Amino acid sequence: MRYAFWVSIPLIFAFVEFIFSIKNNKLKTTIILITIVSQIVIFTMQKKEKYFSSSHTVPSYIALAFYNHIPPLYNPEAEIYIERAFNAELPLRDIMSGKKYPGYVKRGYLKKLIAPANMDVSLLNPCHNVTPSIKATSDGWVYYNYGNNCQVADKSKTGVVMFSPRQQ
C-alpha cells in the first residue's frame, strides 16, 4: 500500500480520460455511479478494519483467512510476513538469524513456516510424516505450507511459534 497511491495517479487520469471519451450519457452516468458506490464500500470496509489491515504491522482479516484455510495461496514477502506475525516493525535479519524461524500455528496445527531457500527442509520440518507444499519468495526465502495434519502444540495455541532446525 505504500506505493499504491503513487501508482494510482496515472490510472486516475486514464480513467477520467476514458469517462470523457464516452459519448453515451447513460453509460457514462452508470460507470460514474458504480465508481462512486464502490469507493464508498471500500472506504467503509477500511474504517471497520475487518477486511483491511489497520496498520502495516497487523494482518488483515482476509490474510488470516488464507493462513488458516488455504495457506499455499498467500505468500507475502518475508518482511511483510515477519512484521505482521510479530505486530511490530522488526529487522528481518534479526528474526531470521539462523537459529529459529517463525511459523504460524492455528489451534495447535502448523499452517505456514518460513526459512531460507538454501535450508534443507528435513532439518526444519517439525512433522516428519507430512510433506509441506513449498513456495519460494522473490527475496531468498521459502514458505513451507501445511494443511491440518501437522500438530505442533496443544489446541489452545494460535499465533507465531519459533522453530529451530535440527543439528545434522
VENSULDA-V773664 format. One record per pair of residues at least 6 apart in sequence whose ideal C-beta (glycine too) atoms are under 6 Angstrom apart, sorted by the first residue. I is the first residue (numbers start at 0). GAP is how many residues later the second one is. D is the distance in whole Angstrom. If there is no record, write none. Layout:
# VENSULDA-V773664
I/GAP/D
I/GAP/D
This chain:
# VENSULDA-V773664
21/6/4
44/6/5
45/6/5
49/11/5
50/10/5
50/11/6
51/8/5
52/7/4
56/26/5
56/30/5
56/31/6
58/25/4
65/7/6
65/8/4
66/37/5
66/44/5
66/45/6
67/38/5
70/40/5
70/41/5
70/74/4
71/61/5
71/73/4
74/60/5
74/68/5
76/60/6
76/62/6
77/14/6
77/59/6
77/61/6
77/63/4
78/13/5
80/33/6
81/8/6
81/10/6
81/13/5
82/6/6
84/17/5
84/75/5
99/62/4
99/64/5
100/14/5
100/62/5
101/58/5
101/60/6
102/7/5
102/10/4
102/58/5
102/60/5
103/7/5
103/8/5
104/48/6
104/52/6
104/56/5
105/52/5
106/48/5
106/51/6
107/43/5
107/45/5
107/46/5
107/47/5
107/49/5
108/39/5
108/42/5
109/36/5
109/40/4
109/42/5
110/35/6
111/31/6
111/33/6
112/31/4
113/27/5
113/29/5
114/9/5
114/27/6
116/19/6
116/23/5
116/25/5
122/42/4
122/43/5
123/41/5
125/26/5
125/37/6
126/23/4
129/19/5
129/20/5
131/12/4
131/13/6
131/14/5
132/12/5
133/8/6
134/8/5
135/6/5
